[in-house]
Amino acid sequence: MSSLPQTWPDARGRYGEFGGCYVPETLMGPVEELNRAWQSVRHDPAFQAELSRLLKDFAGRPTPLFHAQRLSEKLGGAQIYLKREDLLHTGAHKINNCLGQGLLAQRMGKRRLVAETGAGQHGVATATVAALLGLECVVYMGEEDMARQAPNVFRMRLLGTEVVGVSAGSRTLKDAINEAMREWVTNVESTHYLLGSVLGPHPYPEMVREFHRVIGQEARRQILEVAGRLPDYLFACVGGGSNSIGLFYDFLGDASVKMVGVEAGGRSLKLGEHAARFAGGRPGVLHGTYTYMLQTDDGMVSTTHSVSAGLDYPAIGPEHAALFRAGRVEYVPASDGEALEAAKTLARTEGIIPALESAHAVAEVIKRASAMSRASIVVVNLSGRGDKDLGIFQSFG
Ligand SMILES: *Cc1c(COP(=O)(O)O)cnc(C)c1O
């Protein structure tokens, strides 16, 4: 390893060998303009003060760190603490990033946001911020996803956003990203592309990470306050990787803190039946970045499956690829069945119905906690709430 994880990325947007900026000629200008704007606001006190105000008064930060005593007792091992991102406005951590990029777009003089969405959670958070800041908003969504996630389509439209169906390819998230990027190139003068995770070309992975670091900064302060020491373990689910890097980042320099990222193990670990990039993927380029991705033998992007739409994406953020390669973070899959079971367990022991994405992290904690001592401290990122998943819980009984 040539540099410490905390110094990533370098000036070219590289995390070790991963990351970078693989975009067509037409997108180089917009990406560079964005990078200049981002680098100029990231340490600007006025920008940070406005963002902090909105995170507090609009989104509901700081989120609590809750000692899940009954769950800890039931498993008979580690003391488990939940970082309650599920309590944020719009129901998940995504609003942290949307507020940051929304304010940045405003600073750049853009009047319009474009975004992609899979399950609709990022689309709803973007539509919410657009309404708050008085910006126009267009969200691209695969037609397959629009049918599966009709309530979120309705929410976005109620918020004044135009939702455009994408009929290309598998009619899901990766096709929506292609369309959103195309739209950005066409209307770059007026439009900011508000990407939803730590993916895409530099500076997106860095910028989105910075907007979510508040999760780990709060958790660190909170656990020191209640337990008087750092945790032994951090757990978070990993789709693109934004809620997990947000929690992990400010602990990376603490060698005693072990970290586990939980990917979607889906129905099985056969290609096409899961989204566990480190269990079956290899490096390649997707949507502007070099990272681990699920692909066929001849390099075609693989189809993926997860019971949780938020984890159902063939690539992972490049910083995670580097942390995996460096051995700093352990990545494991949890299956659909394990996540559904974990959600039920959390609901019944703590009165909290988690998003199915977050339930993957809880599932891994359930597997491990009983083997840990009662003095061990575990922090789990509860990235979102389960309201959006009621239909899925119902169909699985
Ligand atoms: C979108 C989403 C995720 C996955 O995205 P990351 O970028 O990996 O955080 C996880 N949990 C919830 C609740 C989500 O909405």
The ligand as an ORCA input file, in Angstrom:
! r2SCAN-3c Opt
* xyz 0 1
  C     -29.696      3.350     -1.055
  C     -29.649      2.655      0.263
  C     -28.553      1.838      0.634
  C     -27.409      1.515     -0.281
  O     -26.636      2.569     -0.692
  P     -25.168      2.875     -0.126
  O     -24.651      3.883     -1.055
  O     -24.392      1.587     -0.148
  O     -25.350      3.360      1.254
  C     -28.536      1.297      1.905
  N     -29.554      1.500      2.772
  C     -30.630      2.250      2.445
  C     -31.722      2.425      3.448
  C     -30.713      2.851      1.189
  O     -31.795      3.593      0.879
*
